[in-house]
Amino acid sequence: MSKRIALVLCQTSDSDSQRIWTPPLTTPLLAEILQARGWIVSLFDSRLLINPNNTNEQNVSNLANAVLEALPDVVGFSFLSPNAQFSEQVAFAICNQNPKLPIIAGGAHCSSAPYLYTRPYNVIVRGEADDIIVEIADKLIKDGMPNRQLIIQSPVPNLQDSPIVVGANWFPYNDIYEGAEYRTGYVQLGRGCPFSCSFCNSSNGQRTRARPTEVILKEVELLKDKFGVKYIGFIDSIATSVPFFDTTFESISDIFAGNTISLNSTFVRFTELVAQVVADFNGDVTIWFGLETGSERIGRQELKGKWNKQATFKAINLCKKYGIKIGLNCIFGFADENDDDRRQTIELLRELQPDYPNPNILNPIPGTLIYNRYLQTGLLRDPLDLSIWDAKRIRETGEGPINDLDYQKVYDAYEEVENLKNN
């Protein structure tokens, strides 16, 4: 008997002009794992099926109907917090048409906030689903829908059986590169982040694990030779902390020479050896750091051991010594942030002179330490509004996700860093 599963990725468009710049790795990875165990997989991506000219109800209906047309025995959803409400609406639309069809939900939102906008799902997976998705899907086929919602904490996979993801299950994304002059791709070296920043829900406090080097190198080869990709972004939280980073990156450099790479690091884990290895890449390379704030008070409160001003200058000086381009992310809009905190961040950015300063405005993510703290103290404007408050929305409304914060000053600081890009 054939077993059919529909995997649905609900995600915000990459930009107004291009819904998807780069094929994702999430649902294609699960598709590879399921197919190896006898499942027939259909992949869906909300970005490819949503029409911005339609109403929300029309988009919900269209996506639900597309999923049902695949005649799945099981449906699985993956989504981030800003897409949780839309995903829930699509799942309800599927339930209304086929009440006996079991639905699984997973992804970052389910891992950190499994009780928020997750009503229609029969099974919710917290954590990485690699080692448990087949077992869950098989059990739903065998036993049918559970009589109550199940929340399952998945084991942490060691990633040594991680399959090749690139290109294998890209059938919804086959046309993305058609006519594209500049093609981009994602590669993941490993997973996990040893830090516990208050605003992040990305594997906080989890040990870093490496995917097999031979799998990573094969994916880089496929991106370059089969798909003509010229830019690879390593999507690891802290790529340079992944075990065997130096030897793996050296091998990647041999394959991908002459092209462009970007990756994330952290000041306190950036060494001269890492700088040397990255600098030896014969191409264009940028390392991104999460500076987040120039305020020691905010830094120690929200980033804890990751905030270290001495390590910041050491890492930046190493990058400049070896000619590595630098990207620095910063965040404005903490609830107790004051004028002096914002000034310190801007002054530090001016002093460090990164190639790419990148300002962000804090949007507390459900389940994170900072969201829970702000929720308990009544600082969230609307705890159920998970939509993104970007700079444009804040400029137009004069409001943001946090109560009693002067968002005009937050926006002004954001714009000042934006202007640094042109200096």
C-alpha positions in Angstrom: 0.0 0.0 0.0 1.4 3.4 -1.0 1.8 6.0 1.8 1.4 9.6 0.7 2.4 12.7 2.7 2.1 16.4 1.8 4.7 18.6 3.4 3.7 22.3 3.6 6.1 25.1 4.2 4.3 28.4 5.2 6.8 31.2 5.0 6.9 34.9 4.3 8.1 36.0 0.8 11.8 36.8 0.5 11.0 40.2 -1.1 8.2 42.1 -2.8 9.9 41.5 -6.2 11.0 37.9 -5.7 8.9 35.5 -3.6 11.7 33.0 -3.3 15.4 33.7 -3.9 16.7 30.4 -2.7 15.1 26.9 -2.3 14.7 26.1 1.4 16.3 23.1 3.1 13.6 22.3 5.7 10.8 20.4 4.0 13.1 19.0 1.2 15.2 17.4 4.0 12.2 15.7 5.6 11.1 14.6 2.1 14.4 12.8 1.6 14.1 11.0 4.9 10.5 10.0 4.3 11.1 8.9 0.7 14.0 6.6 1.9 11.4 4.9 4.0 8.8 4.3 1.3 6.7 7.5 1.5 5.5 9.3 -1.6 6.0 13.0 -0.8 4.4 16.1 -2.3 6.0 19.5 -1.4 4.1 22.7 -1.1 5.4 26.2 -0.4 2.9 29.0 0.5 5.1 31.6 -1.3 4.5 29.8 -4.6 0.8 29.5 -4.2 -0.2 32.8 -2.5 -1.4 35.6 -4.8 -0.8 39.0 -3.2 -3.9 40.3 -5.1 -6.1 37.7 -3.4 -7.8 38.0 -0.1 -6.4 36.0 2.8 -9.5 33.7 2.6 -8.8 33.0 -1.1 -5.1 32.2 -0.4 -6.0 29.9 2.5 -8.6 28.1 0.3 -6.2 27.8 -2.7 -3.4 26.3 -0.6 -5.7 23.9 1.2 -7.2 22.7 -2.0 -3.8 22.2 -3.6 -2.7 20.1 -0.7 -5.9 18.0 -0.8 -5.6 17.4 -4.6 -2.4 15.5 -3.8 -4.6 12.9 -2.0 -2.3 12.6 1.1 -2.7 10.1 3.9 -0.9 12.6 6.2 -0.1 16.3 6.1 2.8 18.0 7.7 3.2 21.8 8.3 6.4 23.7 9.0 6.4 27.4 9.9 7.9 30.3 11.8 5.9 32.4 14.3 4.9 35.2 11.9 3.3 32.5 9.7 1.6 30.5 12.6 -1.8 32.0 12.2 -1.9 31.6 8.4 -0.7 28.0 8.8 -3.4 27.3 11.3 -6.1 28.7 9.0 -4.9 26.5 6.1 -4.9 23.4 8.5 -8.5 24.2 9.6 -9.5 24.5 5.9 -8.1 21.1 5.3 -9.8 19.7 8.4 -13.2 21.1 7.3 -12.9 19.2 4.0 -11.4 16.0 5.3 -11.9 15.7 9.1 -10.2 12.3 9.2 -6.9 13.4 7.6 -4.2 13.5 10.3 -2.0 16.7 10.4 1.5 17.1 11.9 3.0 20.5 12.7 6.7 21.3 13.4 9.3 24.0 12.9 10.7 26.8 15.1 7.3 28.1 16.2 6.1 24.7 17.4 9.4 24.1 19.2 9.1 27.3 21.3 5.4 28.0 21.5 3.5 24.7 20.8 0.3 26.1 22.4 -0.2 29.2 20.3 -2.0 29.0 17.0 -1.7 25.2 16.9 -5.3 24.0 17.5 -6.0 21.9 14.4 -2.9 19.8 14.5 -3.1 16.2 15.8 0.6 15.9 16.5 3.1 18.8 17.3 6.8 18.1 17.1 9.1 20.1 19.3 12.7 20.2 18.1 14.4 18.6 15.1 12.1 16.0 13.4 14.8 14.1 11.5 14.8 11.0 13.7 11.1 10.9 14.5 9.1 12.0 11.4 8.9 8.6 9.8 7.8 6.9 13.1 5.1 9.5 13.6 3.8 9.3 10.1 3.8 5.5 10.1 1.9 5.4 13.4 -0.7 7.8 12.0 -1.2 5.5 9.0 -1.4 2.4 11.2 -3.5 3.7 14.2 -5.3 6.7 12.7 -5.8 10.0 14.4 -5.1 10.2 18.1 -8.1 11.1 20.3 -6.2 14.1 21.7 -3.5 16.4 20.5 0.0 15.0 21.1 3.0 17.2 21.7 6.2 15.2 21.2 9.7 16.3 22.1 12.0 14.8 19.4 15.4 13.5 20.2 18.4 15.6 19.2 19.8 13.9 16.0 23.5 13.5 15.7 23.2 14.3 11.9 25.6 11.5 10.8 22.8 10.1 8.6 21.9 13.5 7.2 21.0 13.0 3.5 22.0 15.2 0.5 19.2 17.8 0.3 20.3 20.1 -2.5 18.3 19.5 -5.7 16.9 16.1 -4.7 13.5 17.3 -3.7 13.2 20.7 -5.3 10.3 19.9 -7.6 8.2 22.9 -6.4 11.3 25.1 -6.9 12.5 24.0 -10.4 11.6 27.3 -12.0 13.3 29.5 -9.4 16.6 29.6 -11.3 15.1 29.9 -14.7 16.3 33.2 -16.2 18.0 34.2 -12.9 21.3 35.9 -13.6 22.5 35.6 -10.1 21.7 32.2 -8.4 21.9 31.7 -4.7 21.9 28.5 -2.6 21.9 27.5 1.1 24.1 24.9 2.8 24.0 23.8 6.4 27.3 22.6 8.0 25.6 21.5 11.2 23.1 22.6 13.9 23.0 23.9 17.4 24.1 27.0 19.2 25.8 27.0 22.6 24.5 30.4 23.6 21.2 31.5 25.1 20.4 35.0 23.8 17.0 36.1 25.3 15.5 37.0 21.9 16.5 33.9 19.9 14.7 30.5 19.6 17.4 28.9 17.4 18.7 25.8 19.3 19.6 27.9 22.4 22.0 26.2 24.7 22.4 23.2 22.4 25.7 21.6 21.5 26.8 22.1 17.9 26.8 19.0 15.7 28.3 18.6 12.2 26.7 17.0 9.2 28.9 14.6 7.3 31.6 16.4 5.3 31.1 14.3 2.2 27.4 15.2 2.1 28.2 18.9 2.5 30.8 18.8 -0.3 28.4 17.0 -2.6 25.8 19.7 -2.0 28.3 22.4 -2.8 29.2 20.6 -6.0 25.6 20.2 -7.1 24.8 23.9 -6.4 27.8 25.0 -8.5 27.8 22.5 -11.3 24.2 21.5 -11.7 22.4 24.7 -10.8 25.0 27.3 -11.6 24.9 28.9 -8.2 27.4 31.7 -7.6 26.5 32.6 -4.0 26.2 30.2 -1.1 24.9 31.3 2.3 25.7 29.0 5.2 22.6 29.0 7.3 24.1 27.8 10.6 23.6 29.9 13.7 27.3 30.0 14.2 29.1 28.2 11.3 32.6 28.7 12.7 31.6 26.8 15.9 30.6 23.6 14.0 33.0 20.8 14.6 35.7 20.4 11.9 34.8 23.8 10.4 38.4 24.5 9.3 38.9 21.4 7.3 35.4 21.4 5.9 35.7 25.0 4.8 39.1 24.3 3.2 37.5 21.6 1.0 34.5 23.8 0.2 37.0 26.5 -0.9 38.6 24.2 -3.4 35.2 23.4 -5.0 33.6 26.8 -4.9 36.6 29.0 -5.8 35.9 32.2 -7.7 32.4 32.6 -6.2 30.8 34.2 -3.2 30.2 32.8 0.4 28.7 34.3 3.5 28.6 32.7 6.9 27.8 33.5 10.6 30.3 33.6 13.4 30.5 35.0 16.9 33.1 37.3 18.5 33.9 35.1 21.4 34.5 32.0 19.3 36.4 33.7 16.4 40.1 32.7 16.3 43.1 33.5 14.1 43.0 30.0 12.7 39.4 30.6 11.6 40.3 33.9 10.0 43.2 32.3 8.1 41.1 29.5 6.8 38.3 31.9 5.6 40.8 34.3 4.2 42.3 31.6 2.0 39.1 31.2 0.1 39.7 32.4 -3.5 36.6 34.4 -3.9 34.3 36.9 -2.2 33.6 36.1 1.5 31.7 37.9 4.2 31.5 36.9 7.9 28.4 38.1 9.8 28.5 38.7 13.5 25.7 39.4 15.9 26.9 42.6 17.5 23.2 43.4 18.5 24.1 46.2 20.9 26.9 48.5 21.9 25.5 48.9 25.4 27.2 46.8 28.0 24.1 46.9 30.1 21.8 45.6 27.4 24.4 43.2 26.1 25.1 41.4 29.4 21.3 41.3 30.1 20.1 39.9 26.8 23.2 38.2 25.2 24.9 37.1 28.5 28.2 35.3 27.7 28.0 36.1 24.0 28.5 39.8 24.7 32.2 40.7 25.1 33.5 44.0 23.9 37.2 42.9 24.1 36.4 39.9 21.9 34.5 42.1 19.5 37.5 44.3 18.8 39.8 41.3 18.5 37.5 39.5 16.0 37.0 42.7 13.9 40.8 43.3 13.9 41.4 39.8 12.7 39.0 40.1 9.9 40.6 43.4 8.8 44.1 41.9 9.1 43.2 39.1 6.7 41.0 41.2 4.4 37.7 39.5 5.3 34.5 41.5 4.7 32.4 42.1 7.8 28.7 42.2 8.4 27.3 43.4 11.7 23.8 42.9 12.9 22.4 45.2 15.5 19.0 45.4 17.3 17.0 48.4 18.5 13.8 48.3 20.4 14.4 46.5 23.7 11.8 47.5 26.3 14.2 49.1 28.7 16.5 50.6 26.0 17.3 54.3 26.4 18.9 57.1 24.3 22.3 56.3 25.7 22.0 52.6 24.8 21.1 53.5 21.2 23.9 56.1 21.0 26.5 53.5 22.2 25.4 51.0 19.5 25.7 53.6 16.7 29.0 54.9 18.0 30.4 51.4 18.2 29.3 50.7 14.6 31.0 53.9 13.5 34.2 52.8 15.3 34.2 49.2 13.9 33.4 50.3 10.4 31.9 47.1 9.1 31.4 46.6 5.3 27.7 45.8 5.9 26.0 47.3 9.0 22.5 45.8 9.3 20.0 47.3 11.7 17.0 45.3 13.0 14.0 46.2 15.2 13.2 43.7 18.0 10.1 41.5 17.4 9.8 39.3 20.5 9.3 35.7 19.4 6.8 33.5 21.4 8.5 31.1 23.8 11.8 33.0 24.0 13.1 34.4 27.3 12.4 38.0 26.3 8.9 37.3 25.1 8.0 35.5 28.3 9.5 38.3 30.4 7.6 41.0 28.5 4.4 39.0 28.6 4.6 38.6 32.4 5.2 42.3 32.8 2.5 43.4 30.4 4.9 45.0 28.0 3.6 43.3 24.8 1.2 45.4 22.8 -0.7 42.3 21.7 0.7 38.9 22.7 -1.4 37.2 20.0 -0.2 39.4 17.2 2.8 37.5 15.7 3.0 39.6 12.5 6.3 41.3 11.8 6.7 44.9 12.9 9.3 46.1 10.3 10.7 49.6 9.9 8.1 50.6 7.3 5.1 49.6 9.5 6.6 51.3 12.6 7.3 54.5 10.6 3.7 54.6 9.3 2.0 53.8 12.6 4.3 55.2 15.1 3.9 52.0 17.1 5.7 48.7 17.6 5.3 45.4 19.4 6.2 46.8 22.9 4.1 49.2 25.0 5.5 52.5 26.4 8.5 52.6 24.0 9.3 55.7 22.0 9.3 54.1 18.5 10.2 57.4 16.8 13.6 57.2 18.5 13.9 53.5 17.7 13.1 54.2 14.1 15.6 57.2 14.0 18.4 54.9 15.3 17.5 52.3 12.7 17.7 54.9 9.9 21.0 56.2 11.2 22.5 52.8 10.8 20.9 52.4 7.4 22.6 55.6 6.4 26.0 54.1 7.4 25.7 51.7 4.5 26.2 54.6 2.1 29.1 56.2 3.9 
